[in-house]
């Protein structure tokens, strides 16, 4: 489905039509066809498909086409790095994940593979417990001065936080919101009941998600209000309960634990410092440890 439409006014906000990752991929394909037809990147100030070295660093991808591939297939190279952390990290009190040998699975068992066993893949056995449903809400946009490495590390930590919640028996929904001074745009990354896709989750706050995919959609949809399509793409605004409820009314559902996660903007310095001192693994661990108390507190409050 192509993401189009002027959105609706909720109070003083323009709330964009709710989208999924599949919707965004369809919309970016349309944008790429438009670029091929009548757009010269070298002669334009539009940000979504500029292909200079500086823009590659700023967006985390070489082109809009590369960003489309990430939207469709997820941040696979980042996911490969994440898998080494999946077993290492667990919320306090959460059971360690258990694995079964299968013909097909999510990761290989090297000794079984070398031995020629047909069931040389490992599949995690999901726990089934009476746990509350958890909705995680994260802001997916940030200031133009934010170093692209910070949202990459943030996304990795967010993906592992979701992974551990599922391993602990929770049904999880992940929603990101593009929050600016002109509009709110809710994007459902993973709905309740959906299978875990680590690579997709690792892309949801990737710099290319904002600086190529969402920018391309704003540039190409002439039905959007002029305030949304204005030069500068809007100024990032902090999310609070009122903005989340305006963008995503289900946020207040009584049978769901809704958790508004810390903003990458305010974690940038600590993430980059951790990466400098201890590498990406240390930074991702810091991100997870920043999310855990917020998630713990919300779940504990729901169980009182």
Buried (B, 14 or more C-beta within 10 A) or exposed (E): EBBBEEBEEBEEBBBBBBBBBEBBBBBBBBBBEEBEEEBEBEEEEBBBBBBEEEBBEBBBBBBBBBBBBBBBBBBBEBBEBBEEBBEEBBBEEBEEBEBEBBEEBBEEBEEBEEEEEEBBBBBBEBBEEEBBBBBBBBBBBBEEEBBBBBBBBBBBBBBBBBBBBBBBBBBBBBBBBBBBEBBBBBBBBBEEEBEBBBBBBBBBBBBBBBBBBBBBBBBBBEEBBEEBBBEEBBEBBEBEEEBBBBBBEEBEEEEBBBBBBBBBBEBBEBBBEBBEEEEBBBBBBBBBEBBBEBBBEBBEEBEE
